[in-house]
Amino acid sequence: MPHLIDLEGLPEPVAKAIVETVHNLKNRYQSETDIARSKAPKDLPSRPGRVIGSLRRTDIYEER
């Protein structure tokens, strides 16, 4: 359902900026919706394994 925005009385550059902003927002949210529809949750790959020991932040970043 299209909506109308009354831009009468606004300076031409402001009216053009509003039109462009609405166009950009429409494209942004339309593409996000399309992406969300196309991406179904997928299982992450996994391998059998075992826990060897604990892992601390200092082990990862070698902080002393």
Secondary structure, 3 states (H helix, E strand, C coil): CCCCCCCCCCCHHHHHHHHHHHHHHHHHHHHHHHHHHHCCCCCCCCCCCCCCCCCCHHHHHCCC
